[in-house]
Amino acid sequence: MGSIWDDIKNAFSKSNNQSIQLILVCFFVFFGQVILNFIFGFTDNRVEYSALLRENMVLSTNFRSFLLHPWVLVFFPFMNDGFFSLIFNSIALFWFGSILLDFIGGRKMLSIYLAGGIFSGLYYLAVYNIVGLSNTTHSLSPVVYGAPAAMYAVMFATVALLPDYELYIFRLFYIRVKYIALIFLVISFLNPSHGVLNLGGAIFGYLYIKFLRSGWDIIGSPVGNFFDWFRRLGRPKKQVIHKRFSKTTVGSSKASDEYERDFFPNQDEIDALLDKISVNGYESLTKEEKQRLYIASQKKD
């Protein structure tokens, strides 16, 4: 048991392991919900307790309930409606999240996941109530879970960034990520509620990368800073040791700035490499270009 707990702590201590961290959080939330429902089952007020849990963690299309529990948007991107949904989302998040980690860094991948989940929830609220105003019958669910939609935000962010990137599926065949994403999105519409919700996440992830490529980060760093703060909770504070140096320096700060500028790729070089991948695929990069792209991903994180 101690070894498992050590492995979990180790997963959260790594700086470029965000896809695994998100998967673990979804597992904790899912099984925590299962345990709480099991405990509530032995109480006289089990129905009330279960309803209280749902209205605080699952998105309801009732505007009054939403306004009374706005924090549901924070829990919503980590909620799965079943074990098979949890497994599928975890596998897809591992595949596509790992790609984003390599190319744009973990902070942006986390931002896409959480903000994509929140956007999909608001998108679903709007669609549900607009359809309701039309007085037509529909099969959209009044209660939805957001982890799949957040995963689709990551999936379609990958499509926007590297549409022709190929995945080696179960060591059997290669398939481009844009085809995988489109196939799964279409299949999700077999359940209209899932399809509409996932479409919201897909729209956000795709547009985020398109705006990012044009130089506009529509999320910024607050989400990434939140996760950094959460990860630091419980860690002992490091003692800050102040050292005093003489004013005479051996090297020049200007030389240091020039070295860093030459060592880390600038945005124009990164865009050129990403354009080359979009046209000819990742394997078209030379060894030196792959190394430069890797260095850029570390700098962004």
QUIMOLIN-V227088 format. One line per field, one symbol per residue. burial: + if it has 9 or more other C-alpha atoms within 8 Angstrom, else -. A space follows every 10 residues. Layout:
# QUIMOLIN-V227088
burial: ???
This chain:
# QUIMOLIN-V227088
burial: ---------- ++----++++ +-+-+++-++ ------+--+ -----+--++ ----++++++ +---++--+- -++-++++++ ----++--++ -+++-+++++ ++++++++++ ++++++++++ +-+++--++- ++-------- ---+++++++ ++++++++++ +++++--+-- ----++++-+ +---++-++- -+++++++++ ++++++++++ ++-------- +-++------ ---------- ---------- -----+---- +--++----+ +-++-+++-+ ++--+---++ -++++++--- +
